[in-house]
Amino acid sequence: MWLDIGRALFAAGERLVDEARQKTRPRRWQSYHTVRPGAATPLWNILADQLRSELAGHGAKVRLARYLGIPRQRLHNFLTDTSRMPDAELTLRLLHWLAEKRAGRDVSL
């Protein structure tokens, strides 16, 4: 009887150790999922805020969307709706546009 109790306790201990290992195992980055804007993307949040402040003028969003070669709705998704993230090339073009705009040259005209 004591041997059976010992075996049951040993099996329960093994299960607890396995569960603890699984919980402490570092999670792999899900490389197939797109990063969404939010708390995990602080640099994008800053860039989006700066872009929104520069796009206050009438027709500025339409001109920027034409310059980038994307639909106006996609630009809305990036900056206002925060449901999408631009790819690297588009982000670099947004940074270029912002730098040119602040230098007094509007490349989207």
C-alpha positions as CSV (number, residue, x, y, z in Angstrom):
1,M,0.0,0.0,0.0
2,W,2.8,2.5,0.9
3,L,4.5,1.7,-2.4
4,D,1.3,2.6,-4.3
5,I,1.0,5.9,-2.5
6,G,4.7,6.6,-3.2
7,R,4.2,5.9,-6.9
8,A,1.1,8.1,-7.1
9,L,3.0,11.0,-5.3
10,F,6.0,10.6,-7.6
11,A,3.8,10.7,-10.7
12,A,2.0,13.8,-9.4
13,G,5.3,15.4,-8.7
14,E,6.5,14.6,-12.3
15,R,3.4,16.3,-13.7
16,L,3.9,19.4,-11.6
17,V,7.5,19.7,-12.7
18,D,6.5,19.3,-16.4
19,E,3.8,22.0,-16.0
20,A,6.3,24.3,-14.3
21,R,8.8,23.8,-17.1
22,Q,6.2,24.6,-19.7
23,K,5.1,27.8,-17.9
24,T,8.6,29.1,-17.5
25,R,9.7,28.2,-21.0
26,P,10.3,31.4,-23.0
27,R,7.6,31.8,-25.7
28,R,8.9,31.9,-29.2
29,W,8.2,35.0,-31.3
30,Q,5.3,34.4,-33.6
31,S,7.0,35.3,-36.8
32,Y,4.0,34.7,-39.0
33,H,1.8,37.3,-37.3
34,T,1.8,41.0,-38.1
35,V,2.7,43.4,-35.4
36,R,-0.3,45.5,-34.5
37,P,0.0,49.1,-33.3
38,G,-0.4,49.5,-29.6
39,A,1.6,49.5,-26.4
40,A,4.2,47.2,-28.0
41,T,5.1,49.7,-30.7
42,P,6.1,52.9,-28.9
43,L,8.3,54.3,-31.8
44,W,5.4,53.8,-34.3
45,N,3.1,55.6,-31.9
46,I,5.4,58.6,-31.7
47,L,5.7,58.7,-35.5
48,A,2.0,58.4,-36.0
49,D,1.4,61.3,-33.6
50,Q,3.9,63.5,-35.4
51,L,2.4,62.6,-38.8
52,R,-1.1,63.4,-37.5
53,S,0.0,66.8,-36.4
54,E,1.5,67.5,-39.8
55,L,-1.6,66.3,-41.6
56,A,-4.0,68.9,-40.1
57,G,-4.3,70.9,-43.2
58,H,-7.1,70.5,-45.8
59,G,-6.2,67.8,-48.4
60,A,-2.9,66.9,-46.7
61,K,-3.9,63.2,-46.2
62,V,-4.9,62.8,-49.8
63,R,-1.7,64.3,-51.0
64,L,0.4,62.1,-48.7
65,A,-1.5,59.0,-49.8
66,R,-0.9,59.8,-53.5
67,Y,2.8,60.4,-52.7
68,L,3.0,57.0,-51.0
69,G,1.0,55.3,-53.8
70,I,-1.6,53.9,-51.4
71,P,-5.3,54.4,-51.0
72,R,-6.4,57.2,-48.6
73,Q,-8.2,54.6,-46.5
74,R,-5.0,52.7,-45.9
75,L,-3.4,55.8,-44.6
76,H,-6.4,56.2,-42.3
77,N,-5.9,52.6,-41.1
78,F,-2.2,53.4,-40.3
79,L,-2.7,56.7,-38.5
80,T,-6.2,57.0,-37.1
81,D,-7.8,53.5,-37.0
82,T,-4.5,51.9,-35.8
83,S,-5.6,48.6,-37.3
84,R,-2.6,48.2,-39.6
85,M,1.2,48.7,-39.7
86,P,3.1,49.9,-42.8
87,D,5.9,47.8,-44.1
88,A,9.6,49.0,-43.8
89,E,9.7,50.8,-47.2
90,L,6.5,52.7,-46.5
91,T,7.7,53.7,-43.0
92,L,10.9,55.0,-44.5
93,R,8.9,57.0,-47.0
94,L,6.7,58.4,-44.2
95,L,9.9,59.5,-42.3
96,H,11.2,61.1,-45.5
97,W,8.0,63.0,-46.1
98,L,7.9,64.2,-42.4
99,A,11.5,65.4,-42.6
100,E,10.9,67.2,-45.9
101,K,7.7,68.7,-44.6
102,R,9.4,70.0,-41.4
103,A,12.2,71.5,-43.6
104,G,9.6,73.5,-45.4
105,R,9.4,71.4,-48.6
106,D,6.3,69.4,-49.3
107,V,7.3,66.6,-51.6
108,S,3.7,65.5,-52.0
109,L,2.7,68.5,-54.1
